[in-house]
């Protein structure tokens, strides 16, 4: 019986000791590697968040500047219309000035230019007469 107890007790103690040692080794050694990886991941996340904030700030300031530009353009447009109304000597001149002022805003899109249909596109080879030998003919360029 003593022998049977020893057969079960030694492997059990070895298993418990192995688990304890494994737990301690796993707790102490791998902490260095995950911490550096976690630090790198945190650094990359911080840089990404900073970049996103910069992009949002850039587009917000761009939108503000475009809004100011539109308001300035509208103010210039109003100033010119007011000047045309106030400074034009007669009604015909006033109407022409106002029409020219508003023609720029309501200008129709331009039509695309189309190439003439009667022109032949350029060739990337030398033309030849119908019965003349071509450049790939074995007798081309030889005098008889």
TAHUPE-V227028 format. One record per backbone hydrogen bond with DSSP energy under -1.0 kcal/mol. NH is the residue of the N-H (numbers start at 1). CO is the residue of the C=O. If there is no record, write none. Layout:
nh=NH co=CO
nh=NH co=CO
This chain:
nh=5 co=1
nh=6 co=2
nh=7 co=3
nh=8 co=4
nh=9 co=5
nh=10 co=6
nh=12 co=8
nh=13 co=9
nh=14 co=10
nh=15 co=11
nh=16 co=12
nh=17 co=13
nh=18 co=14
nh=19 co=15
nh=20 co=16
nh=21 co=17
nh=22 co=18
nh=23 co=19
nh=24 co=20
nh=25 co=21
nh=26 co=22
nh=27 co=23
nh=28 co=24
nh=29 co=25
nh=32 co=29
nh=34 co=30
nh=35 co=31
nh=36 co=32
nh=37 co=33
nh=38 co=34
nh=39 co=35
nh=40 co=36
nh=41 co=37
nh=42 co=38
nh=43 co=39
nh=44 co=40
nh=45 co=41
nh=46 co=42
nh=47 co=43
nh=48 co=44
nh=49 co=45
nh=50 co=46
nh=51 co=47
nh=52 co=48
nh=53 co=49
nh=54 co=50
nh=55 co=51
nh=56 co=52
nh=57 co=53
nh=58 co=54
nh=59 co=55
nh=60 co=56
nh=61 co=57
nh=62 co=58
nh=63 co=59
nh=64 co=60
nh=65 co=61
nh=66 co=62
nh=67 co=63
nh=68 co=64
nh=69 co=65
nh=70 co=66
nh=71 co=67
nh=72 co=68
nh=73 co=69
nh=74 co=70
nh=75 co=71
nh=76 co=72
nh=77 co=73
nh=78 co=74
nh=79 co=75
nh=80 co=76
nh=81 co=77
nh=82 co=78
nh=83 co=79
nh=84 co=80
nh=85 co=81
nh=86 co=82
nh=87 co=83
nh=88 co=84
nh=94 co=90
nh=95 co=91
nh=96 co=92
nh=97 co=93
nh=98 co=94
nh=99 co=95
nh=100 co=96
nh=101 co=97
nh=102 co=98
nh=103 co=99
nh=106 co=102
nh=132 co=129
nh=137 co=134
nh=140 co=137
nh=142 co=139
